[in-house]
Amino acid sequence: MFLFEFIDRTRFWKNADRLGPDIPGTHWRLHFKSTMLKLCKKKFYKFSDTAEFRPGAYAICCSKIEIGDRVIIRPGSMLFGDTRTRSSSIIIENDVMIGSGVHVYVSNHRFEKPDTAIIDQGHHEPKPVTFKQGCWIGAKAIILPGVTIGENSVIGAGSVVTKSVPARVVVAGNPAKLLRSIDS
């Protein structure tokens, strides 16, 4: 019995459209740059040669996530893509800085029916999330479905971003609010 479970689990780890510590069959590969790059290029829709996906980070539906040049996905971060989108559900452009523990969601649970358990109501349609070039997402920020973070903008640590953010601004809080512009 155990042998069959082990074989099934090993197949799942190899073929799953996800990465993270809950997939130990591939997670060890994230500890070494050469194996990390090979794995990420296979799993993600796009993964740059200069990007890093660090051990301890999670990605669900990797095949719908694009990661650009000089982007590091740090430990504790969670990218929740969605296969129901026609194109990429999460796009992280070049030179984006992402702090540890950042969560990105492209969909959310439905909860309109008060007499039905939320777990049985399914999810809303996914809405893509985009991080434009040069933005900085502070540690433990949460980015919700449909949000675009503008070029060279800053999201304060611990912020909950519910709406798109224009270019060259600083936002923070729950929900995130505009604090100031960073134009010259």
JOJOTA-V553364 format. One record per residue. SS is DSSP state (H for helix, E for strand, - for the rest). Layout:
<<SS> <SS>>
This chain:
<<-> <H> <H> <H> <H> <H> <H> <H> <H> <H> <H> <H> <H> <H> <H> <-> <-> <E> <E> <-> <-> <-> <-> <H> <H> <H> <H> <H> <H> <H> <H> <-> <H> <H> <H> <H> <H> <H> <H> <H> <H> <H> <H> <-> <-> <E> <E> <-> <-> <-> <-> <E> <E> <-> <-> <-> <-> <E> <E> <E> <-> <H> <H> <H> <E> <E> <E> <-> <-> <-> <-> <E> <E> <-> <-> <-> <-> <E> <E> <E> <-> <-> <-> <-> <-> <-> <-> <-> <-> <E> <E> <E> <-> <-> <-> <-> <E> <E> <-> <-> <-> <-> <E> <E> <E> <-> <-> <-> <E> <-> <-> <-> <-> <-> <-> <-> <-> <H> <H> <H> <-> <-> <E> <-> <-> <-> <-> <-> <E> <E> <E> <-> <-> <-> <-> <E> <E> <-> <-> <-> <-> <E> <E> <-> <-> <-> <-> <E> <E> <-> <-> <-> <-> <E> <E> <-> <-> <-> <-> <E> <E> <-> <-> <-> <E> <-> <-> <-> <E> <E> <E> <E> <E> <E> <-> <E> <E> <E> <E> <E> <E> <-> <-> <->>
